[in-house]
Amino acid sequence: MKRTRNSAGDRRRRKLFTTLWSLLLAVVTITLIYKEMTALLYILATLGVTALLVVVAMSDLTSGENTSNDSAINDSAAIGSGITSTFGNKQS
């Protein structure tokens, strides 16, 4: 018999894994502080920030902007300042 997954169970499982990772990292960090291995802690923190920056640099942030066809979103700065978006429109 094939067992199907539901979205609530998947969310609960992801939340459990996230909580376990957070607890594991907290235990490792507290252990490094307790054993006074701050040099290793600094190195791990630097590598973590570097990995985060690489992930952000590799992510494609422009794909989300092209999904909307609403021109009001693209011209929000012009609308807020009172400038119309049509070129050549003369106002007196």
C-alpha positions as CSV (number, residue, x, y, z in Angstrom):
1,M,0.0,0.0,0.0
2,K,1.4,3.3,-1.0
3,R,1.5,6.1,1.6
4,T,0.8,9.6,0.5
5,R,2.2,12.7,2.1
6,N,0.3,15.7,3.1
7,S,1.5,19.3,3.2
8,A,1.0,19.7,7.0
9,G,3.2,16.6,7.7
10,D,5.9,18.0,5.4
11,R,5.8,21.4,7.1
12,R,6.0,19.7,10.5
13,R,9.0,17.6,9.4
14,R,10.8,20.6,8.0
15,K,10.2,22.5,11.2
16,L,11.5,19.6,13.2
17,F,14.7,19.4,11.1
18,T,15.2,23.1,11.4
19,T,14.8,23.0,15.1
20,L,17.2,20.1,15.4
21,W,19.8,21.9,13.3
22,S,19.4,25.0,15.4
23,L,19.8,23.1,18.6
24,L,22.9,21.2,17.3
25,L,24.5,24.5,16.2
26,A,23.7,26.1,19.6
27,V,25.3,23.1,21.4
28,V,28.4,23.3,19.2
29,T,28.7,27.1,19.7
30,I,28.2,26.9,23.5
31,T,30.8,24.0,23.7
32,L,33.3,26.1,21.8
33,I,32.8,29.1,24.0
34,Y,33.0,26.9,27.2
35,K,36.3,25.3,26.0
36,E,37.6,28.7,25.1
37,M,38.2,27.9,21.5
38,T,37.2,31.3,20.2
39,A,39.7,31.2,17.3
40,L,37.9,28.1,15.9
41,L,34.6,29.9,16.5
42,Y,35.7,33.0,14.6
43,I,36.8,30.8,11.7
44,L,33.5,28.9,11.6
45,A,31.6,32.2,11.7
46,T,33.6,33.6,8.9
47,L,33.0,30.5,6.8
48,G,29.3,30.7,7.5
49,V,29.0,34.3,6.5
50,T,31.0,33.6,3.4
51,A,28.8,30.7,2.4
52,L,25.7,32.9,3.0
53,L,27.2,35.6,0.7
54,V,27.9,33.0,-2.0
55,V,24.4,31.7,-1.9
56,V,22.9,35.2,-2.2
57,A,25.3,36.1,-5.0
58,M,24.4,33.0,-6.9
59,S,20.6,33.4,-6.5
60,D,18.6,34.8,-9.4
61,L,16.8,37.8,-7.9
62,T,15.6,39.3,-11.2
63,S,13.3,36.4,-12.1
64,G,10.7,37.5,-9.6
65,E,10.4,41.0,-11.1
66,N,9.4,39.8,-14.5
67,T,6.3,37.8,-13.3
68,S,4.1,40.9,-12.9
69,N,2.6,42.8,-15.9
70,D,1.3,45.6,-13.7
71,S,2.9,48.8,-15.0
72,A,1.9,50.7,-11.8
73,I,4.4,48.7,-9.8
74,N,7.2,49.6,-12.2
75,D,6.3,53.3,-12.3
76,S,5.7,53.7,-8.5
77,A,8.5,56.3,-8.2
78,A,7.0,58.4,-11.0
79,I,3.5,58.1,-9.6
80,G,4.7,59.2,-6.1
81,S,6.4,62.3,-7.5
82,G,3.6,63.3,-9.7
83,I,5.5,62.7,-13.0
84,T,3.5,60.9,-15.6
85,S,5.1,57.9,-17.3
86,T,4.1,58.9,-20.9
87,F,6.9,60.5,-22.8
88,G,6.0,63.8,-24.5
89,N,2.9,64.5,-22.5
90,K,2.8,68.2,-21.8
91,Q,1.2,69.6,-18.7
92,S,0.6,73.3,-18.1
